[in-house]
Amino acid sequence: MIWYLRAFKKYSVFSGRASRLEFIMFNLYNLIFLLIALLSGMIANIIFNGIWFGLFAVIYLAVMFIPTLAATVRRLHDAGKQGWLLVVLLIPILGAILFLDAMFSDSDPYKNAWGPDPKEYWNLSRKLARQGKISV
């Protein structure tokens, strides 16, 4: 849950980097909450007999559009690619393949044009937490 909240705190931050783990966990929780919204809509539709079926899911998707876009751009930055690579999704099949390759490729191990390695930050924070200097 920390990954979801961490990405949500950076609601509209398109600069910086997001590790592969942060991106995957954010999207996993995003999917779980979307399924909960769909299920809630189905239950509300049964109880109230109205247009509730997809309403909660549409609201959730509208709220999460910008954070998901920002997390995706930060993940692309982590892989050493520009955020504009999202445009490649407009190419029907090849675009999705190229996009997924970029999303799941390994991070740049050192500082790149978009900032320091996020793995370095987490390793340092865990080390300091073990020493009792900070709380994570």
N, CA, C and O atoms as CSV, one atom per row, in Angstrom:
chain,resi,resn,atom,element,x,y,z
A,1,MET,N,N,0.814,-1.190,0.000
A,1,MET,CA,C,0.000,0.000,0.000
A,1,MET,C,C,0.862,1.260,0.000
A,1,MET,O,O,0.430,2.311,-0.474
A,2,ILE,N,N,2.084,1.154,0.533
A,2,ILE,CA,C,2.961,2.321,0.583
A,2,ILE,C,C,3.285,2.813,-0.828
A,2,ILE,O,O,3.444,4.014,-1.046
A,3,TRP,N,N,3.382,1.886,-1.785
A,3,TRP,CA,C,3.703,2.279,-3.163
A,3,TRP,C,C,2.545,3.054,-3.783
A,3,TRP,O,O,2.757,4.019,-4.518
A,4,TYR,N,N,1.338,2.634,-3.486
A,4,TYR,CA,C,0.157,3.310,-4.016
A,4,TYR,C,C,0.075,4.725,-3.453
A,4,TYR,O,O,-0.142,5.685,-4.192
A,5,LEU,N,N,0.246,4.843,-2.156
A,5,LEU,CA,C,0.168,6.156,-1.519
A,5,LEU,C,C,1.322,7.055,-1.955
A,5,LEU,O,O,1.150,8.259,-2.144
A,6,ARG,N,N,2.491,6.456,-2.111
A,6,ARG,CA,C,3.653,7.241,-2.548
A,6,ARG,C,C,3.427,7.812,-3.946
A,6,ARG,O,O,3.737,8.976,-4.199
A,7,ALA,N,N,2.897,7.011,-4.837
A,7,ALA,CA,C,2.630,7.491,-6.187
A,7,ALA,C,C,1.466,8.488,-6.179
A,7,ALA,O,O,1.456,9.439,-6.961
A,8,PHE,N,N,0.497,8.271,-5.307
A,8,PHE,CA,C,-0.651,9.182,-5.250
A,8,PHE,C,C,-0.254,10.533,-4.660
A,8,PHE,O,O,-0.839,11.556,-5.019
A,9,LYS,N,N,0.736,10.553,-3.757
A,9,LYS,CA,C,1.219,11.822,-3.208
A,9,LYS,C,C,1.862,12.680,-4.293
A,9,LYS,O,O,1.840,13.909,-4.228
A,10,LYS,N,N,2.430,12.013,-5.284
A,10,LYS,CA,C,3.015,12.725,-6.425
A,10,LYS,C,C,1.954,12.825,-7.524
A,10,LYS,O,O,2.197,12.460,-8.674
A,11,TYR,N,N,0.794,13.317,-7.154
A,11,TYR,CA,C,-0.394,13.304,-7.999
A,11,TYR,C,C,-0.134,13.781,-9.422
A,11,TYR,O,O,-0.554,13.132,-10.380
A,12,SER,N,N,0.542,14.887,-9.566
A,12,SER,CA,C,0.770,15.418,-10.912
A,12,SER,C,C,2.242,15.740,-11.150
A,12,SER,O,O,2.562,16.674,-11.885
A,13,VAL,N,N,3.133,14.977,-10.537
A,13,VAL,CA,C,4.569,15.182,-10.715
A,13,VAL,C,C,5.034,14.312,-11.887
A,13,VAL,O,O,5.053,13.085,-11.796
A,14,PHE,N,N,5.402,14.963,-12.969
A,14,PHE,CA,C,5.843,14.236,-14.156
A,14,PHE,C,C,7.361,14.201,-14.269
A,14,PHE,O,O,7.896,13.626,-15.216
A,15,SER,N,N,8.054,14.804,-13.325
A,15,SER,CA,C,9.514,14.767,-13.341
A,15,SER,C,C,9.992,13.745,-12.312
A,15,SER,O,O,9.241,13.358,-11.416
A,16,GLY,N,N,11.203,13.328,-12.442
A,16,GLY,CA,C,11.746,12.344,-11.521
A,16,GLY,C,C,11.628,10.930,-12.070
A,16,GLY,O,O,11.341,10.711,-13.247
A,17,ARG,N,N,11.859,9.983,-11.175
A,17,ARG,CA,C,11.897,8.585,-11.579
A,17,ARG,C,C,11.045,7.734,-10.645
A,17,ARG,O,O,10.886,8.060,-9.469
A,18,ALA,N,N,10.498,6.637,-11.176
A,18,ALA,CA,C,9.746,5.657,-10.388
A,18,ALA,C,C,10.301,4.276,-10.722
A,18,ALA,O,O,10.394,3.899,-11.890
A,19,SER,N,N,10.661,3.539,-9.702
A,19,SER,CA,C,11.231,2.205,-9.935
A,19,SER,C,C,10.189,1.268,-10.523
A,19,SER,O,O,8.990,1.545,-10.491
A,20,ARG,N,N,10.666,0.166,-11.056
A,20,ARG,CA,C,9.758,-0.815,-11.645
A,20,ARG,C,C,8.806,-1.365,-10.589
A,20,ARG,O,O,7.620,-1.555,-10.858
A,21,LEU,N,N,9.323,-1.621,-9.386
A,21,LEU,CA,C,8.485,-2.137,-8.301
A,21,LEU,C,C,7.400,-1.129,-7.924
A,21,LEU,O,O,6.244,-1.504,-7.730
A,22,GLU,N,N,7.767,0.141,-7.820
A,22,GLU,CA,C,6.788,1.172,-7.497
A,22,GLU,C,C,5.696,1.229,-8.563
A,22,GLU,O,O,4.514,1.329,-8.233
A,23,PHE,N,N,6.075,1.167,-9.813
A,23,PHE,CA,C,5.107,1.216,-10.906
A,23,PHE,C,C,4.172,0.008,-10.893
A,23,PHE,O,O,2.958,0.157,-11.038
A,24,ILE,N,N,4.734,-1.183,-10.721
A,24,ILE,CA,C,3.922,-2.403,-10.732
A,24,ILE,C,C,2.978,-2.439,-9.536
A,24,ILE,O,O,1.804,-2.776,-9.685
A,25,MET,N,N,3.476,-2.096,-8.359
A,25,MET,CA,C,2.623,-2.130,-7.170
A,25,MET,C,C,1.529,-1.065,-7.242
A,25,MET,O,O,0.396,-1.312,-6.828
A,26,PHE,N,N,1.859,0.118,-7.766
A,26,PHE,CA,C,0.850,1.159,-7.932
A,26,PHE,C,C,-0.260,0.667,-8.854
A,26,PHE,O,O,-1.440,0.846,-8.551
A,27,ASN,N,N,0.100,0.060,-9.960
A,27,ASN,CA,C,-0.912,-0.418,-10.903
A,27,ASN,C,C,-1.682,-1.619,-10.366
A,27,ASN,O,O,-2.857,-1.796,-10.689
A,28,LEU,N,N,-1.040,-2.437,-9.558
A,28,LEU,CA,C,-1.744,-3.566,-8.941
A,28,LEU,C,C,-2.827,-3.065,-7.990
A,28,LEU,O,O,-3.968,-3.523,-8.051
A,29,TYR,N,N,-2.475,-2.128,-7.116
A,29,TYR,CA,C,-3.471,-1.555,-6.215
A,29,TYR,C,C,-4.537,-0.780,-6.995
A,29,TYR,O,O,-5.712,-0.787,-6.630
A,30,ASN,N,N,-4.121,-0.124,-8.055
A,30,ASN,CA,C,-5.063,0.591,-8.899
A,30,ASN,C,C,-6.106,-0.379,-9.467
A,30,ASN,O,O,-7.297,-0.069,-9.489
A,31,LEU,N,N,-5.667,-1.529,-9.917
A,31,LEU,CA,C,-6.567,-2.544,-10.451
A,31,LEU,C,C,-7.503,-3.080,-9.368
A,31,LEU,O,O,-8.694,-3.272,-9.611
A,32,ILE,N,N,-6.965,-3.320,-8.179
A,32,ILE,CA,C,-7.793,-3.828,-7.072
A,32,ILE,C,C,-8.889,-2.822,-6.724
A,32,ILE,O,O,-10.049,-3.197,-6.553
A,33,PHE,N,N,-8.517,-1.537,-6.619
A,33,PHE,CA,C,-9.513,-0.515,-6.284
A,33,PHE,C,C,-10.526,-0.326,-7.410
A,33,PHE,O,O,-11.689,-0.018,-7.150
A,34,LEU,N,N,-10.100,-0.504,-8.645
A,34,LEU,CA,C,-11.031,-0.420,-9.765
A,34,LEU,C,C,-12.047,-1.565,-9.706
A,34,LEU,O,O,-13.236,-1.361,-9.950
A,35,LEU,N,N,-11.571,-2.760,-9.382
A,35,LEU,CA,C,-12.492,-3.897,-9.240
A,35,LEU,C,C,-13.473,-3.678,-8.093
A,35,LEU,O,O,-14.644,-4.045,-8.193
A,36,ILE,N,N,-12.992,-3.077,-6.998
A,36,ILE,CA,C,-13.883,-2.754,-5.882
A,36,ILE,C,C,-14.937,-1.739,-6.330
A,36,ILE,O,O,-16.108,-1.859,-5.971
A,37,ALA,N,N,-14.521,-0.741,-7.112
A,37,ALA,CA,C,-15.469,0.264,-7.615
A,37,ALA,C,C,-16.502,-0.383,-8.535
A,37,ALA,O,O,-17.687,-0.053,-8.474
A,38,LEU,N,N,-16.052,-1.304,-9.386
A,38,LEU,CA,C,-17.000,-2.008,-10.260
A,38,LEU,C,C,-17.979,-2.852,-9.458
A,38,LEU,O,O,-19.179,-2.860,-9.735
A,39,LEU,N,N,-17.460,-3.560,-8.466
A,39,LEU,CA,C,-18.311,-4.390,-7.620
A,39,LEU,C,C,-19.313,-3.534,-6.848
A,39,LEU,O,O,-20.482,-3.901,-6.730
A,40,SER,N,N,-18.865,-2.403,-6.327
A,40,SER,CA,C,-19.761,-1.485,-5.614
A,40,SER,C,C,-20.856,-0.979,-6.545
A,40,SER,O,O,-22.015,-0.861,-6.147
A,41,GLY,N,N,-20.485,-0.683,-7.778
A,41,GLY,CA,C,-21.473,-0.240,-8.755
A,41,GLY,C,C,-22.487,-1.310,-9.067
A,41,GLY,O,O,-23.673,-1.020,-9.225
A,42,MET,N,N,-22.028,-2.560,-9.157
A,42,MET,CA,C,-22.962,-3.659,-9.417
A,42,MET,C,C,-23.941,-3.825,-8.256
A,42,MET,O,O,-25.137,-4.030,-8.465
A,43,ILE,N,N,-23.423,-3.736,-7.036
A,43,ILE,CA,C,-24.288,-3.884,-5.853
A,43,ILE,C,C,-25.278,-2.732,-5.779
A,43,ILE,O,O,-26.458,-2.938,-5.495
A,44,ALA,N,N,-24.793,-1.505,-6.038
A,44,ALA,CA,C,-25.681,-0.341,-6.007
A,44,ALA,C,C,-26.742,-0.434,-7.101
A,44,ALA,O,O,-27.877,0.000,-6.903
A,45,ASN,N,N,-26.381,-0.991,-8.238
A,45,ASN,CA,C,-27.340,-1.152,-9.335
A,45,ASN,C,C,-28.443,-2.144,-8.957
A,45,ASN,O,O,-29.610,-1.952,-9.299
A,46,ILE,N,N,-28.059,-3.188,-8.257
A,46,ILE,CA,C,-29.045,-4.182,-7.818
A,46,ILE,C,C,-29.976,-3.567,-6.775
A,46,ILE,O,O,-31.186,-3.785,-6.817
A,47,ILE,N,N,-29.419,-2.805,-5.845
A,47,ILE,CA,C,-30.215,-2.241,-4.756
A,47,ILE,C,C,-31.109,-1.098,-5.243
A,47,ILE,O,O,-32.293,-1.045,-4.912
A,48,PHE,N,N,-30.533,-0.182,-6.031
A,48,PHE,CA,C,-31.250,1.037,-6.388
A,48,PHE,C,C,-31.884,1.021,-7.778
A,48,PHE,O,O,-32.626,1.947,-8.107
A,49,ASN,N,N,-31.624,0.009,-8.608
A,49,ASN,CA,C,-32.169,-0.067,-9.964
A,49,ASN,C,C,-31.969,1.235,-10.745
A,49,ASN,O,O,-32.934,1.910,-11.104
A,50,GLY,N,N,-30.741,1.568,-10.994
A,50,GLY,CA,C,-30.481,2.814,-11.705
A,50,GLY,C,C,-29.297,2.663,-12.645
A,50,GLY,O,O,-29.045,1.588,-13.189
A,51,ILE,N,N,-28.579,3.763,-12.823
A,51,ILE,CA,C,-27.422,3.769,-13.718
A,51,ILE,C,C,-26.119,3.599,-12.948
A,51,ILE,O,O,-25.072,4.070,-13.393
A,52,TRP,N,N,-26.171,2.947,-11.823
A,52,TRP,CA,C,-25.025,2.846,-10.941
A,52,TRP,C,C,-23.960,1.874,-11.424
A,52,TRP,O,O,-22.834,1.909,-10.928
A,53,PHE,N,N,-24.281,1.021,-12.364
A,53,PHE,CA,C,-23.379,-0.082,-12.716
A,53,PHE,C,C,-21.932,0.365,-12.927
A,53,PHE,O,O,-21.026,-0.172,-12.290
A,54,GLY,N,N,-21.703,1.326,-13.799
A,54,GLY,CA,C,-20.330,1.724,-14.070
A,54,GLY,C,C,-19.965,3.087,-13.536
A,54,GLY,O,O,-18.864,3.580,-13.786
A,55,LEU,N,N,-20.878,3.708,-12.801
A,55,LEU,CA,C,-20.655,5.077,-12.349
A,55,LEU,C,C,-19.456,5.189,-11.408
A,55,LEU,O,O,-18.626,6.082,-11.577
A,56,PHE,N,N,-19.354,4.303,-10.423
A,56,PHE,CA,C,-18.233,4.365,-9.475
A,56,PHE,C,C,-16.912,4.124,-10.185
A,56,PHE,O,O,-15.916,4.780,-9.878
A,57,ALA,N,N,-16.888,3.197,-11.126
A,57,ALA,CA,C,-15.662,2.914,-11.866
A,57,ALA,C,C,-15.255,4.098,-12.734
A,57,ALA,O,O,-14.069,4.409,-12.837
A,58,VAL,N,N,-16.220,4.757,-13.356
A,58,VAL,CA,C,-15.914,5.921,-14.187
A,58,VAL,C,C,-15.356,7.055,-13.333
A,58,VAL,O,O,-14.403,7.724,-13.732
A,59,ILE,N,N,-15.941,7.268,-12.170
A,59,ILE,CA,C,-15.437,8.302,-11.262
A,59,ILE,C,C,-14.027,7.956,-10.806
A,59,ILE,O,O,-13.149,8.818,-10.791
A,60,TYR,N,N,-13.807,6.705,-10.437
A,60,TYR,CA,C,-12.473,6.285,-9.989
A,60,TYR,C,C,-11.451,6.462,-11.113
A,60,TYR,O,O,-10.356,6.971,-10.876
A,61,LEU,N,N,-11.792,6.053,-12.315
A,61,LEU,CA,C,-10.862,6.200,-13.444
A,61,LEU,C,C,-10.572,7.668,-13.746
A,61,LEU,O,O,-9.446,8.016,-14.101
A,62,ALA,N,N,-11.570,8.521,-13.609
A,62,ALA,CA,C,-11.359,9.950,-13.852
A,62,ALA,C,C,-10.414,10.547,-12.810
A,62,ALA,O,O,-9.544,11.354,-13.139
A,63,VAL,N,N,-10.593,10.144,-11.557
A,63,VAL,CA,C,-9.727,10.651,-10.491
A,63,VAL,C,C,-8.296,10.126,-10.654
A,63,VAL,O,O,-7.339,10.852,-10.384
A,64,MET,N,N,-8.146,8.892,-11.085
A,64,MET,CA,C,-6.827,8.263,-11.153
A,64,MET,C,C,-6.122,8.460,-12.490
A,64,MET,O,O,-5.009,7.962,-12.661
A,65,PHE,N,N,-6.717,9.157,-13.433
A,65,PHE,CA,C,-6.095,9.321,-14.744
A,65,PHE,C,C,-4.752,10.041,-14.651
A,65,PHE,O,O,-3.752,9.540,-15.166
A,66,ILE,N,N,-4.710,11.188,-14.014
A,66,ILE,CA,C,-3.468,11.965,-13.941
A,66,ILE,C,C,-2.405,11.263,-13.096
A,66,ILE,O,O,-1.251,11.220,-13.523
A,67,PRO,N,N,-2.730,10.701,-11.898
A,67,PRO,CA,C,-1.681,9.990,-11.161
A,67,PRO,C,C,-1.112,8.793,-11.922
A,67,PRO,O,O,0.085,8.517,-11.842
A,68,THR,N,N,-1.961,8.087,-12.654
A,68,THR,CA,C,-1.476,6.942,-13.433
A,68,THR,C,C,-0.579,7.406,-14.574
A,68,THR,O,O,0.457,6.800,-14.847
A,69,LEU,N,N,-0.978,8.471,-15.227
A,69,LEU,CA,C,-0.161,9.035,-16.294
A,69,LEU,C,C,1.188,9.519,-15.755
A,69,LEU,O,O,2.226,9.295,-16.377
A,70,ALA,N,N,1.166,10.182,-14.599
A,70,ALA,CA,C,2.407,10.684,-14.002
A,70,ALA,C,C,3.319,9.533,-13.589
A,70,ALA,O,O,4.527,9.601,-13.818
A,71,ALA,N,N,2.771,8.480,-12.986
A,71,ALA,CA,C,3.580,7.328,-12.589
A,71,ALA,C,C,4.179,6.641,-13.814
A,71,ALA,O,O,5.316,6.172,-13.769
A,72,THR,N,N,3.428,6.583,-14.893
A,72,THR,CA,C,3.929,5.967,-16.118
A,72,THR,C,C,5.074,6.777,-16.711
A,72,THR,O,O,6.073,6.212,-17.157
A,73,VAL,N,N,4.929,8.090,-16.718
A,73,VAL,CA,C,6.007,8.944,-17.242
A,73,VAL,C,C,7.244,8.822,-16.367
A,73,VAL,O,O,8.358,8.753,-16.886
A,74,ARG,N,N,7.071,8.793,-15.043
A,74,ARG,CA,C,8.234,8.633,-14.159
A,74,ARG,C,C,8.897,7.277,-14.359
A,74,ARG,O,O,10.119,7.163,-14.261
A,75,ARG,N,N,8.099,6.247,-14.639
A,75,ARG,CA,C,8.686,4.921,-14.917
A,75,ARG,C,C,9.486,4.947,-16.209
A,75,ARG,O,O,10.561,4.353,-16.284
A,76,LEU,N,N,8.970,5.629,-17.226
A,76,LEU,CA,C,9.721,5.761,-18.472
A,76,LEU,C,C,11.025,6.513,-18.230
A,76,LEU,O,O,12.056,6.160,-18.802
A,77,HIS,N,N,10.991,7.540,-17.393
A,77,HIS,CA,C,12.210,8.269,-17.064
A,77,HIS,C,C,13.219,7.355,-16.381
A,77,HIS,O,O,14.421,7.449,-16.632
A,78,ASP,N,N,12.726,6.470,-15.517
A,78,ASP,CA,C,13.617,5.561,-14.816
A,78,ASP,C,C,14.317,4.615,-15.777
A,78,ASP,O,O,15.463,4.225,-15.553
A,79,ALA,N,N,13.633,4.252,-16.833
A,79,ALA,CA,C,14.220,3.358,-17.838
A,79,ALA,C,C,15.094,4.120,-18.829
A,79,ALA,O,O,15.639,3.529,-19.761
A,80,GLY,N,N,15.231,5.435,-18.630
A,80,GLY,CA,C,16.085,6.236,-19.490
A,80,GLY,C,C,15.402,6.705,-20.765
A,80,GLY,O,O,16.065,7.062,-21.739
A,81,LYS,N,N,14.084,6.702,-20.755
A,81,LYS,CA,C,13.330,7.106,-21.948
A,81,LYS,C,C,12.508,8.350,-21.641
A,81,LYS,O,O,12.237,8.655,-20.480
A,82,GLN,N,N,12.118,9.059,-22.680
A,82,GLN,CA,C,11.314,10.258,-22.497
A,82,GLN,C,C,9.849,9.891,-22.286
A,82,GLN,O,O,9.388,8.848,-22.748
A,83,GLY,N,N,9.132,10.751,-21.589
A,83,GLY,CA,C,7.715,10.525,-21.336
A,83,GLY,C,C,6.880,10.538,-22.593
A,83,GLY,O,O,5.784,9.977,-22.624
A,84,TRP,N,N,7.391,11.175,-23.630
A,84,TRP,CA,C,6.657,11.237,-24.893
A,84,TRP,C,C,6.562,9.876,-25.577
A,84,TRP,O,O,5.867,9.738,-26.584
A,85,LEU,N,N,7.246,8.883,-25.048
A,85,LEU,CA,C,7.136,7.532,-25.602
A,85,LEU,C,C,5.709,7.001,-25.463
A,85,LEU,O,O,5.343,6.029,-26.124
A,86,LEU,N,N,4.904,7.630,-24.612
A,86,LEU,CA,C,3.492,7.245,-24.484
A,86,LEU,C,C,2.744,7.370,-25.806
A,86,LEU,O,O,1.760,6.670,-26.040
A,87,VAL,N,N,3.215,8.261,-26.664
A,87,VAL,CA,C,2.559,8.473,-27.960
A,87,VAL,C,C,2.636,7.209,-28.815
A,87,VAL,O,O,1.809,7.008,-29.704
A,88,VAL,N,N,3.624,6.362,-28.546
A,88,VAL,CA,C,3.780,5.134,-29.325
A,88,VAL,C,C,2.573,4.210,-29.139
A,88,VAL,O,O,2.349,3.315,-29.954
A,89,LEU,N,N,1.800,4.419,-28.080
A,89,LEU,CA,C,0.594,3.606,-27.864
A,89,LEU,C,C,-0.468,3.841,-28.928
A,89,LEU,O,O,-1.404,3.053,-29.057
A,90,LEU,N,N,-0.330,4.911,-29.682
A,90,LEU,CA,C,-1.285,5.175,-30.761
A,90,LEU,C,C,-1.105,4.224,-31.945
A,90,LEU,O,O,-2.001,4.087,-32.778
A,91,ILE,N,N,0.056,3.570,-32.017
A,91,ILE,CA,C,0.288,2.559,-33.052
A,91,ILE,C,C,-0.348,1.264,-32.543
A,91,ILE,O,O,0.029,0.791,-31.471
A,92,PRO,N,N,-1.292,0.678,-33.269
A,92,PRO,CA,C,-2.109,-0.414,-32.740
A,92,PRO,C,C,-1.387,-1.552,-32.018
A,92,PRO,O,O,-1.508,-1.621,-30.794
A,93,ILE,N,N,-0.676,-2.413,-32.647
A,93,ILE,CA,C,-0.112,-3.573,-31.954
A,93,ILE,C,C,1.359,-3.342,-31.609
A,93,ILE,O,O,1.793,-3.607,-30.488
A,94,LEU,N,N,2.094,-2.862,-32.556
A,94,LEU,CA,C,3.514,-2.604,-32.352
A,94,LEU,C,C,3.732,-1.597,-31.227
A,94,LEU,O,O,4.690,-1.728,-30.464
A,95,GLY,N,N,2.874,-0.608,-31.112
A,95,GLY,CA,C,2.990,0.399,-30.066
A,95,GLY,C,C,2.884,-0.209,-28.678
A,95,GLY,O,O,3.648,0.143,-27.779
A,96,ALA,N,N,1.939,-1.120,-28.506
A,96,ALA,CA,C,1.776,-1.771,-27.202
A,96,ALA,C,C,2.989,-2.620,-26.865
A,96,ALA,O,O,3.415,-2.656,-25.710
A,97,ILE,N,N,3.547,-3.300,-27.849
A,97,ILE,CA,C,4.730,-4.123,-27.618
A,97,ILE,C,C,5.923,-3.255,-27.232
A,97,ILE,O,O,6.631,-3.566,-26.274
A,98,LEU,N,N,6.149,-2.177,-27.967
A,98,LEU,CA,C,7.257,-1.271,-27.657
A,98,LEU,C,C,7.071,-0.616,-26.286
A,98,LEU,O,O,8.032,-0.453,-25.535
A,99,PHE,N,N,5.842,-0.245,-25.971
A,99,PHE,CA,C,5.552,0.389,-24.697
A,99,PHE,C,C,5.816,-0.570,-23.532
A,99,PHE,O,O,6.462,-0.194,-22.554
A,100,LEU,N,N,5.321,-1.801,-23.635
A,100,LEU,CA,C,5.542,-2.777,-22.569
A,100,LEU,C,C,7.019,-3.108,-22.404
A,100,LEU,O,O,7.492,-3.319,-21.287
A,101,ASP,N,N,7.743,-3.153,-23.512
A,101,ASP,CA,C,9.184,-3.380,-23.431
A,101,ASP,C,C,9.863,-2.258,-22.645
A,101,ASP,O,O,10.743,-2.510,-21.822
A,102,ALA,N,N,9.452,-1.034,-22.905
A,102,ALA,CA,C,10.040,0.106,-22.192
A,102,ALA,C,C,9.647,0.099,-20.717
A,102,ALA,O,O,10.461,0.439,-19.858
A,103,MET,N,N,8.409,-0.284,-20.418
A,103,MET,CA,C,7.950,-0.248,-19.030
A,103,MET,C,C,8.623,-1.301,-18.162
A,103,MET,O,O,8.870,-1.066,-16.979
A,104,PHE,N,N,8.916,-2.443,-18.731
A,104,PHE,CA,C,9.486,-3.516,-17.933
A,104,PHE,C,C,10.979,-3.700,-18.138
A,104,PHE,O,O,11.559,-4.670,-17.649
A,105,SER,N,N,11.605,-2.780,-18.854
A,105,SER,CA,C,13.058,-2.844,-18.990
A,105,SER,C,C,13.698,-2.391,-17.682
A,105,SER,O,O,13.067,-1.724,-16.862
A,106,ASP,N,N,14.941,-2.761,-17.509
A,106,ASP,CA,C,15.638,-2.454,-16.267
A,106,ASP,C,C,15.918,-0.960,-16.150
A,106,ASP,O,O,16.014,-0.251,-17.151
A,107,SER,N,N,16.045,-0.506,-14.934
A,107,SER,CA,C,16.315,0.901,-14.667
A,107,SER,C,C,17.748,1.265,-15.032
A,107,SER,O,O,18.630,0.408,-15.089
A,108,ASP,N,N,17.958,2.559,-15.278
A,108,ASP,CA,C,19.322,3.054,-15.379
A,108,ASP,C,C,19.931,2.960,-13.993
A,108,ASP,O,O,19.367,3.503,-13.043
A,109,PRO,N,N,21.064,2.288,-13.847
A,109,PRO,CA,C,21.599,2.053,-12.501
A,109,PRO,C,C,22.161,3.307,-11.825
A,109,PRO,O,O,22.365,3.310,-10.611
A,110,TYR,N,N,22.409,4.347,-12.576
A,110,TYR,CA,C,23.000,5.545,-11.998
A,110,TYR,C,C,22.100,6.743,-12.272
A,110,TYR,O,O,21.028,6.614,-12.863
A,111,LYS,N,N,22.552,7.886,-11.838
A,111,LYS,CA,C,21.799,9.115,-12.084
A,111,LYS,C,C,21.680,9.335,-13.584
A,111,LYS,O,O,22.657,9.198,-14.321
A,112,ASN,N,N,20.472,9.677,-14.032
A,112,ASN,CA,C,20.283,10.011,-15.441
A,112,ASN,C,C,19.711,11.418,-15.534
A,112,ASN,O,O,19.707,12.149,-14.544
A,113,ALA,N,N,19.237,11.801,-16.690
A,113,ALA,CA,C,18.762,13.176,-16.912
A,113,ALA,C,C,17.570,13.536,-16.024
A,113,ALA,O,O,17.292,14.719,-15.831
A,114,TRP,N,N,16.860,12.543,-15.479
A,114,TRP,CA,C,15.659,12.808,-14.700
A,114,TRP,C,C,15.856,12.639,-13.202
A,114,TRP,O,O,14.900,12.779,-12.438
A,115,GLY,N,N,17.065,12.344,-12.769
A,115,GLY,CA,C,17.325,12.271,-11.335
A,115,GLY,C,C,18.118,11.044,-10.934
A,115,GLY,O,O,18.515,10.241,-11.777
A,116,PRO,N,N,18.345,10.909,-9.621
A,116,PRO,CA,C,19.114,9.760,-9.126
A,116,PRO,C,C,18.292,8.473,-9.169
A,116,PRO,O,O,17.070,8.504,-9.314
A,117,ASP,N,N,18.974,7.363,-9.044
A,117,ASP,CA,C,18.336,6.055,-9.061
A,117,ASP,C,C,17.418,5.914,-7.846
A,117,ASP,O,O,17.888,6.079,-6.720
A,118,PRO,N,N,16.126,5.616,-8.030
A,118,PRO,CA,C,15.226,5.488,-6.875
A,118,PRO,C,C,15.570,4.294,-5.993
A,118,PRO,O,O,15.247,4.298,-4.805
A,119,LYS,N,N,16.212,3.283,-6.544
A,119,LYS,CA,C,16.621,2.139,-5.727
A,119,LYS,C,C,17.660,2.572,-4.704
A,119,LYS,O,O,17.683,2.067,-3.581
A,120,GLU,N,N,18.517,3.507,-5.093
A,120,GLU,CA,C,19.534,4.031,-4.195
A,120,GLU,C,C,18.884,4.682,-2.982
A,120,GLU,O,O,19.332,4.489,-1.852
A,121,TYR,N,N,17.833,5.447,-3.216
A,121,TYR,CA,C,17.109,6.131,-2.147
A,121,TYR,C,C,16.528,5.125,-1.160
A,121,TYR,O,O,16.663,5.293,0.052
A,122,TRP,N,N,15.878,4.073,-1.677
A,122,TRP,CA,C,15.254,3.095,-0.779
A,122,TRP,C,C,16.292,2.282,-0.028
A,122,TRP,O,O,16.089,1.953,1.141
A,123,ASN,N,N,17.403,1.951,-0.676
A,123,ASN,CA,C,18.468,1.224,0.017
A,123,ASN,C,C,19.046,2.068,1.145
A,123,ASN,O,O,19.293,1.559,2.238
A,124,LEU,N,N,19.264,3.361,0.884
A,124,LEU,CA,C,19.795,4.258,1.902
A,124,LEU,C,C,18.799,4.436,3.041
A,124,LEU,O,O,19.194,4.428,4.206
A,125,SER,N,N,17.513,4.596,2.728
A,125,SER,CA,C,16.514,4.797,3.787
A,125,SER,C,C,16.368,3.542,4.647
A,125,SER,O,O,16.184,3.652,5.859
A,126,ARG,N,N,16.447,2.354,4.049
A,126,ARG,CA,C,16.383,1.125,4.840
A,126,ARG,C,C,17.590,0.996,5.755
A,126,ARG,O,O,17.471,0.557,6.898
A,127,LYS,N,N,18.752,1.383,5.243
A,127,LYS,CA,C,19.976,1.317,6.035
A,127,LYS,C,C,19.882,2.270,7.233
A,127,LYS,O,O,20.234,1.898,8.352
A,128,LEU,N,N,19.407,3.498,6.997
A,128,LEU,CA,C,19.256,4.468,8.078
A,128,LEU,C,C,18.181,4.042,9.076
A,128,LEU,O,O,18.305,4.318,10.269
A,129,ALA,N,N,17.139,3.379,8.608
A,129,ALA,CA,C,16.082,2.894,9.502
A,129,ALA,C,C,16.615,1.791,10.406
A,129,ALA,O,O,16.272,1.741,11.587
A,130,ARG,N,N,17.440,0.918,9.869
A,130,ARG,CA,C,18.029,-0.146,10.686
A,130,ARG,C,C,18.936,0.426,11.759
A,130,ARG,O,O,19.038,-0.127,12.854
A,131,GLN,N,N,19.595,1.532,11.446
A,131,GLN,CA,C,20.472,2.182,12.411
A,131,GLN,C,C,19.686,3.023,13.412
A,131,GLN,O,O,20.262,3.529,14.376
A,132,GLY,N,N,18.392,3.177,13.200
A,132,GLY,CA,C,17.549,3.933,14.103
A,132,GLY,C,C,17.611,5.437,13.891
A,132,GLY,O,O,17.151,6.197,14.744
A,133,LYS,N,N,18.166,5.876,12.778
A,133,LYS,CA,C,18.300,7.311,12.519
A,133,LYS,C,C,17.032,7.915,11.927
A,133,LYS,O,O,16.775,9.106,12.103
A,134,ILE,N,N,16.233,7.103,11.224
A,134,ILE,CA,C,14.970,7.580,10.669
A,134,ILE,C,C,13.936,6.480,10.823
A,134,ILE,O,O,14.279,5.330,11.097
A,135,SER,N,N,12.667,6.834,10.646
A,135,SER,CA,C,11.613,5.812,10.639
A,135,SER,C,C,10.985,5.818,9.257
A,135,SER,O,O,10.692,6.877,8.702
A,136,VAL,N,N,10.781,4.639,8.711
A,136,VAL,CA,C,10.241,4.513,7.366
A,136,VAL,C,C,8.765,4.215,7.430
A,136,VAL,O,O,8.118,4.072,6.393
